[in-house]
C-alpha cells in the first residue's frame, strides 16, 4: 500500500487531512514465482536433494525451549484415548494413514507440524503422554523420515515441526531406545538442511517467514550452528520486510494471519531466551509494531473483528499470543498500509476497512485464498455487544467449506457495506484470485471532543457503473450513536446510464441481536444479548430484515440477521443517510 497527500498530526496521533491509499501490485505473487515453487517441490523427490540432506546428526540439542503458548488439554486427552482432533473433525489414530496426502489442510498442518505435542503436554499426564508421543512420532518417521515430499516437508510445516519437537523433546527424546532417539535427531538434522535450501523458496508472506524462523531455530539449538544462525537471521530480516509493513500490518491484511505471525515470533523469542540471547533488535521492533496493528482491529469485547478470510479470534487466544510475545500494545487507531481505521467513543469501537484488498498470492484454487472485496465495510461494537459485523471468512471455519460458499464469504455482500447491482467492488475469480476493482481509497479523518469522523471513497464501481462509492461515518464521543451516509457519485469518466442502477446497503448484525422492522418501514428496533435497545433509522425506498450468518470465535456458523436497505441511483448518483442510536 502507499499513501499520498498532506496530513497534519493531531495531539492524539491521528493525522487529519486527505490522503490516498493505493494497492501495491508488487505485493502480488507472479505466475513465474508460483511455477518456481512448484518446480522446487518436484526437486525434493530427486536423489540429488536427498544427498544434500545427508550428514552427521547431533547427539543432543543444545537447549530445550519452553513453549510460551498453551495447548488444548481436551484435545490432548482425546489423543491419549486414541483420537486426533483437527479442523473440527475427529480421526482415529490407529487407522489414520500418515502417508496419505488426501487429508484436509487442517489435519495435514496439525499432523505434520507436530502441534499435537502441545496438546499432549497440556494434559500434564506424562506417564500416558510419552508412549503416545513416541508411537505417533515413530509412525511419522516411517512414513516421511527418509522421504521428502509435499506437504509433510513444505518449508513452513517442516519449520513448525522442528520447533515443536525441540520444545517437547522430553516427550520424545527421553526414550531409552537409542535407535529411536537417533532417528528423531537425524530427522531434526535433515529438516534443518532442508530448510537451509528451501526457506527462501517458500511461498511469499507468512509461509516464508515461518520457514526462516525454522532456520534460525535450528541455528540456535543444534551444535555448531553459528553460521546457520547468521544465515537465518539475514533471511528472517528479508522475510519480515516483505511480509510486515511499516505500521506493523501483514501483507495479506488479515488480522487472524497477523495473530499467527506474532505467535510464530513468540516461539522464536522463546528459543532465543533459552540460549540467553535477545531477539535481533529489528525483529523485536517489528514485533512491537505488529502488536499495535493487531490491537487496532480488536473490538470492545476483546476479540478480533473479521477481515480478509479470518474470524473473531477469541480474547483468550489473543491474550495468550500477546503475552507469549511479551507485548502490551496500545491499539493503532489510524493505519496506513495496514488499512484499518479505528474509531473509539465511550465503550464503543468501530473498525473500518479503508484500503483496497490485498494483492496477495493465491494459496489454493478453491476460492478461500486471497483477499476479500470488503472495502469501506465496518464493524461496530459497544461493550460486550457486537452490533454490526462481517460474516467472516472460510479460513475461520472449524469445518471445511464448499468452494462456492467460501467465495461467497469473500464477497462484498458478506460485509457491512454498500453493494451495487449485486456486484463485488473487486472481482473474485473462480480460482480464488482477485480481478479488477478497487485500486485506491481516498481518506479523510477528523477528531473532536464530541465525535470521531471518517470520510472515505473507493473506485471499485467506477469502471463498470460510472460511480464512486463514498462513505461517511461519525461516532459520537459516548459511543451510543453511529451516523452514516453512503453516496454513489458520478465519476468524471462516467458512462451514460440508460436506467437506474440498483444498490443495497447491508448491515450484518451480531450473534443474538434481534431486529424488528417498524410499521413505517423506515426503521428497525434492535435488542442485543445484554438487553440493550438500539434503533436503526434511514430514509430509503425499502428496508428489510433478512437472514444472515456469522462465523464465531470457535469457527461455528451462527444464524444471524441483517438489515438491508435498497435503493436506485440515477445518472446523477444517489445518497442515503442512516444512523444506529442506543435507546436504552
Residue pairs with C-beta under 8 A, 6 or more apart in sequence:
1 21
1 22
1 23
1 24
1 245
1 336
1 337
1 338
1 339
1 355
1 356
2 21
2 22
2 24
2 337
3 19
3 20
3 21
3 22
3 336
3 337
4 19
4 20
4 22
5 17
5 18
5 19
5 20
6 17
6 18
6 19
7 15
7 16
7 17
7 19
8 15
8 16
8 17
9 15
9 16
10 16
10 447
12 333
12 447
13 333
13 334
14 333
14 334
14 445
14 447
15 334
15 445
16 444
16 445
16 446
16 447
17 444
18 442
18 443
18 444
19 336
19 442
19 443
19 444
20 440
20 441
20 442
20 443
21 336
21 337
21 339
21 354
21 355
21 356
21 440
21 441
21 442
21 443
22 356
22 439
22 440
22 441
23 355
23 356
23 357
23 358
23 359
23 438
23 439
23 440
24 337
24 359
25 359
26 359
27 251
27 358
27 359
27 360
28 359
28 360
28 361
29 203
29 204
29 360
29 361
29 362
33 204
33 361
34 361
36 201
37 201
37 202
37 203
40 198
40 201
41 149
41 150
41 154
43 49
44 148
44 149
44 150
44 153
44 194
44 198
45 148
45 149
49 148
49 197
50 148
52 193
52 197
53 148
53 190
53 193
53 194
54 190
55 189
55 193
56 189
57 182
57 185
57 186
57 188
57 189
57 190
58 185
58 188
58 189
58 222
58 223
59 185
60 173
60 185
60 223
61 166
61 169
61 173
61 188
61 221
61 222
62 220
62 221
62 222
62 223
62 225
62 275
63 220
63 221
63 271
63 274
63 275
64 166
64 167
64 169
64 170
64 274
65 163
65 166
65 167
65 221
65 267
65 270
65 271
65 273
65 274
66 167
66 270
66 273
66 274
67 118
67 121
67 164
67 167
67 168
67 267
67 270
68 266
68 267
68 269
68 270
68 323
68 324
68 325
69 118
69 263
69 266
69 267
69 320
69 321
69 324
70 118
70 122
70 320
71 118
71 119
71 120
71 121
71 122
72 85
72 118
72 119
72 122
73 119
73 122
73 123
73 124
75 85
75 116
75 119
75 122
76 119
76 120
76 121
76 122
76 123
76 129
77 123
78 84
78 85
78 90
79 85
79 93
79 116
79 119
79 120
79 132
80 120
80 123
80 125
80 128
80 129
80 132
82 92
82 93
82 94
83 90
83 91
83 92
83 93
84 90
84 91
84 92
84 93
84 96
84 107
84 110
84 111
84 116
85 91
86 104
86 106
86 107
86 109
86 110
86 111
87 104
87 105
87 106
87 107
87 110
87 398
87 399
87 400
88 106
88 397
88 398
88 399
88 555
89 104
89 106
89 107
89 399
91 107
93 136
96 111
98 111
98 139
98 140
98 142
98 143
98 144
99 143
99 144
101 108
101 149
101 150
101 151
103 111
104 400
105 364
106 400
108 151
108 152
108 157
109 115
109 157
110 116
111 140
112 140
112 144
112 151
112 152
112 154
112 157
112 158
112 161
113 157
113 160
113 161
113 164
114 137
114 140
114 160
114 161
114 164
114 165
114 168
115 160
115 164
116 136
117 133
117 164
117 165
117 167
117 168
117 171
117 172
118 164
118 167
118 168
120 129
120 132
120 133
120 168
120 171
121 129
121 168
121 171
123 129
126 170
126 171
129 171
130 171
130 174
130 175
133 168
133 171
133 172
134 171
134 172
134 175
134 180
137 165
137 172
137 184
138 180
138 183
141 183
141 184
141 187
143 152
144 152
144 153
145 183
145 186
145 187
145 190
148 190
148 194
151 157
152 158
153 191
153 194
153 198
154 202
154 207
155 194
155 195
155 198
155 199
155 201
155 202
155 207
155 208
155 210
155 211
155 214
156 202
156 203
156 206
156 207
156 208
156 210
156 211
156 214
158 191
158 194
158 195
158 198
158 211
158 214
159 191
159 195
159 199
159 210
159 211
159 212
159 213
159 214
159 215
159 217
160 210
160 214
161 191
162 188
162 191
162 192
162 195
162 214
162 217
162 218
163 213
163 214
163 217
163 267
163 268
163 271
165 172
165 184
165 187
165 188
166 188
166 217
166 221
166 271
167 267
167 270
172 184
173 181
173 184
173 185
175 181
188 218
188 222
189 222
191 214
191 218
192 214
192 215
192 218
192 222
192 228
195 211
195 214
195 215
195 218
196 215
196 228
196 231
198 211
199 208
199 211
199 212
199 214
199 215
199 232
199 235
200 208
200 211
200 212
200 235
200 238
202 208
202 210
202 211
203 361
203 363
204 242
204 243
204 251
204 361
205 242
205 243
205 250
205 251
205 252
205 257
205 360
205 361
206 243
206 250
206 252
206 257
206 260
206 261
206 264
208 239
208 242
208 243
209 236
209 239
209 240
209 243
209 261
209 264
210 264
211 239
212 232
212 235
212 236
212 238
212 239
213 236
213 264
213 265
213 267
213 268
215 228
215 231
215 232
215 235
215 236
216 229
216 232
216 233
216 236
216 268
216 271
217 267
217 268
217 271
218 225
218 228
218 232
219 225
219 226
219 227
219 228
219 229
219 230
219 231
219 232
219 233
220 229
220 271
220 272
220 274
220 275
220 277
221 271
221 275
222 228
233 280
236 280
236 283
237 280
237 282
237 283
240 282
240 283
240 286
242 251
243 250
243 251
243 261
244 250
244 251
244 261
244 286
244 289
244 290
245 251
245 336
245 337
245 338
246 289
246 336
246 337
247 289
247 292
247 293
247 332
247 335
247 336
247 337
247 338
248 286
248 288
248 289
248 290
248 291
248 292
248 293
248 294
248 332
248 338
249 258
249 290
249 293
249 335
249 337
249 338
249 339
249 340
250 257
250 258
250 261
250 290
250 293
251 358
251 360
252 308
252 309
252 358
252 360
252 371
253 307
253 308
253 338
253 339
253 355
253 357
253 358
253 360
253 371
254 307
254 308
254 309
254 310
254 358
254 393
255 294
255 297
255 304
255 305
255 307
255 308
255 310
255 313
255 340
256 304
256 308
256 309
256 310
256 311
256 313
256 393
256 395
256 396
257 308
257 310
258 290
258 293
258 294
259 294
259 304
259 313
259 317
259 318
259 321
261 290
262 287
262 290
262 291
262 294
262 321
262 322
262 325
262 327
263 321
263 324
263 325
265 279
265 283
265 287
265 290
265 325
266 321
266 324
266 325
266 326
267 324
268 279
268 283
269 279
269 287
269 324
269 325
269 326
270 324
272 278
272 279
278 284
279 287
287 325
287 327
288 327
288 329
291 322
291 325
291 327
291 328
291 329
292 329
292 330
292 331
292 332
293 332
293 335
293 338
293 340
294 304
294 318
294 322
294 329
295 329
295 330
295 331
295 332
296 331
296 332
296 333
296 335
296 338
296 340
296 342
296 351
297 304
297 305
297 307
297 340
297 342
297 351
298 304
298 305
298 315
298 318
298 331
298 349
299 305
299 312
299 349
299 351
299 379
299 381
299 386
300 347
300 348
300 349
300 381
300 382
300 383
300 384
301 315
301 381
301 383
301 384
301 385
301 386
302 314
302 315
302 318
302 319
303 312
303 313
303 314
303 315
303 318
303 553
304 310
304 311
304 312
304 313
304 318
305 312
305 351
305 379
305 389
305 390
306 312
306 379
306 389
306 390
306 391
306 392
306 393
306 396
306 550
306 551
307 340
307 353
307 372
307 374
307 390
307 393
308 357
308 358
308 371
308 372
308 374
308 393
309 368
309 369
309 370
309 371
309 372
309 393
309 394
309 395
309 396
309 409
309 410
310 392
310 393
310 395
310 396
311 392
311 393
311 395
311 396
311 397
311 551
311 552
311 553
311 555
312 386
312 389
312 392
312 396
312 551
312 552
312 553
313 553
314 553
314 554
317 553
322 328
322 329
331 342
332 338
332 342
333 341
333 342
333 343
333 344
334 341
334 342
334 445
335 341
337 355
338 355
339 353
339 354
339 355
339 356
339 441
340 351
340 352
340 353
340 354
340 355
341 351
341 352
341 354
341 443
341 445
341 454
341 456
342 349
342 350
342 351
342 352
343 349
343 350
343 351
343 352
343 452
343 454
343 473
343 475
344 350
344 452
344 475
344 479
345 451
345 452
345 475
345 476
345 477
345 478
345 479
345 480
346 382
346 476
346 477
346 478
346 479
346 480
347 382
347 383
347 479
348 380
348 381
348 382
348 383
348 475
348 479
348 480
348 482
349 380
349 381
349 382
349 479
350 378
350 379
350 380
350 473
350 475
350 482
351 378
351 379
352 376
352 377
352 378
352 454
352 456
352 473
353 374
353 375
353 376
353 377
353 378
353 415
354 375
354 376
354 441
354 443
354 454
354 456
355 375
355 441
356 375
356 426
356 437
356 438
356 439
356 440
356 441
356 458
357 370
357 371
357 372
357 373
357 374
357 375
357 426
357 434
357 437
357 438
358 370
358 371
359 371
359 434
360 369
360 370
360 371
361 369
361 370
362 369
362 370
362 431
362 432
362 433
363 369
363 370
363 432
364 432
365 430
365 431
365 432
366 403
366 406
366 432
367 394
367 403
367 404
367 406
367 407
367 410
367 428
367 430
367 431
367 432
368 393
368 394
368 395
368 401
368 403
368 406
368 432
369 432
370 410
370 428
370 432
370 433
370 434
371 410
371 426
371 434
372 393
372 409
372 410
372 411
372 414
372 415
373 410
373 411
373 412
373 415
373 424
373 425
373 426
373 427
373 428
373 434
373 437
373 438
373 460
374 390
374 412
374 415
374 417
375 417
375 425
375 426
375 438
375 441
375 458
375 460
376 417
376 418
376 425
376 441
376 456
376 457
376 458
376 469
376 471
377 390
377 412
377 415
377 416
377 417
378 388
378 416
378 417
378 473
379 386
379 388
379 389
379 390
379 416
380 386
380 387
380 388
380 482
380 580
381 387
381 510
382 479
382 480
382 532
382 582
383 530
384 529
384 530
385 510
385 513
385 528
385 529
385 530
385 532
386 510
386 511
386 513
387 509
387 510
387 513
387 526
387 528
387 534
387 580
388 416
388 507
388 508
388 509
388 510
388 580
389 416
389 508
389 509
389 510
389 550
389 560
390 414
390 415
390 416
390 508
391 409
391 414
391 415
391 508
391 548
391 549
391 550
391 551
392 409
392 550
392 551
393 406
393 409
393 410
393 551
394 401
394 405
394 406
394 409
394 410
396 551
396 555
397 551
397 555
397 557
398 554
398 555
398 556
399 555
401 409
407 428
407 430
407 432
408 414
409 551
410 428
411 424
411 428
412 419
412 423
412 424
412 425
412 426
413 419
413 422
413 424
413 504
413 506
414 508
415 506
415 508
416 506
416 507
416 508
417 425
417 471
417 505
417 506
418 469
418 471
418 486
418 488
418 503
418 504
418 505
418 506
419 425
419 503
419 504
419 505
419 506
420 461
420 465
420 467
420 469
420 488
420 501
420 502
420 503
420 569
421 465
421 501
421 502
421 503
422 502
422 504
423 461
423 464
423 465
424 437
424 460
425 437
425 438
425 458
425 460
425 461
425 469
426 434
426 435
426 436
426 437
426 438
426 460
427 434
427 435
427 436
427 437
428 434
428 435
429 435
436 463
437 460
438 458
438 459
438 460
439 459
440 458
440 459
441 456
441 457
441 458
442 456
442 457
442 458
443 454
443 455
443 456
444 454
444 455
444 456
445 452
445 453
445 454
445 455
446 452
446 453
446 454
447 453
449 477
450 476
450 477
451 474
451 475
451 476
451 477
452 474
452 475
452 477
453 472
453 473
453 474
453 475
454 472
454 473
455 470
455 471
455 472
455 473
456 470
456 471
457 468
457 469
457 470
457 471
457 489
458 468
458 469
459 468
459 491
460 469
461 467
461 468
461 469
461 488
462 468
462 491
462 493
462 494
465 488
465 497
465 501
466 490
466 491
466 493
466 494
466 495
466 497
466 571
467 488
467 489
467 490
467 491
467 494
467 501
467 569
467 573
468 488
468 489
468 490
468 491
469 486
469 487
469 488
469 489
470 486
470 487
470 488
470 489
471 484
471 485
471 486
471 487
472 484
472 485
472 486
473 482
473 483
473 484
474 482
474 483
474 484
475 481
475 482
476 482
480 581
480 582
481 579
481 580
481 581
481 582
482 579
482 580
483 577
483 578
483 579
484 577
484 578
484 579
485 575
485 576
485 577
485 578
486 505
486 575
486 576
486 578
487 573
487 574
487 575
487 576
488 501
488 503
488 569
488 573
488 574
488 575
489 573
490 571
490 572
490 573
494 571
496 571
497 570
497 571
500 568
500 569
500 570
501 568
501 569
501 570
502 566
502 567
502 568
502 569
503 566
503 567
503 568
503 569
503 574
504 564
504 565
504 566
504 567
505 538
505 540
505 564
505 565
505 566
505 567
505 576
505 578
506 562
506 563
506 564
507 536
507 562
507 563
507 564
507 565
508 548
508 550
508 560
508 562
509 515
509 526
509 548
509 560
509 561
509 562
509 563
510 528
510 550
510 560
511 529
511 550
511 552
511 558
511 560
512 528
512 529
513 526
513 527
513 528
513 529
513 560
513 561
514 526
514 527
514 561
515 524
515 525
515 526
515 536
515 545
515 561
515 563
516 524
516 525
516 545
517 523
517 524
517 543
517 544
517 545
518 524
518 525
521 542
521 543
522 537
522 538
522 539
522 540
522 543
523 535
523 536
523 537
523 538
523 543
524 535
524 536
524 543
524 545
524 563
525 533
525 534
525 535
525 536
525 583
526 533
526 534
526 535
526 536
526 580
527 533
527 534
528 534
532 582
532 584
533 582
533 583
533 584
534 580
534 581
534 582
534 583
535 580
535 581
535 582
535 583
536 563
536 578
536 579
536 580
536 581
537 578
537 579
537 581
538 565
538 576
538 577
538 578
538 579
539 576
539 577
540 565
540 566
540 567
540 576
540 578
541 566
541 567
541 568
542 565
542 566
542 567
543 563
543 564
543 565
543 566
544 563
544 564
544 566
545 561
545 562
545 563
545 564
546 561
546 562
546 564
547 559
547 560
547 561
547 562
548 559
548 560
548 561
548 562
549 557
549 558
549 559
549 560
550 557
550 558
550 560
551 557
551 558
552 558
565 576
565 578
567 574
567 576
568 574
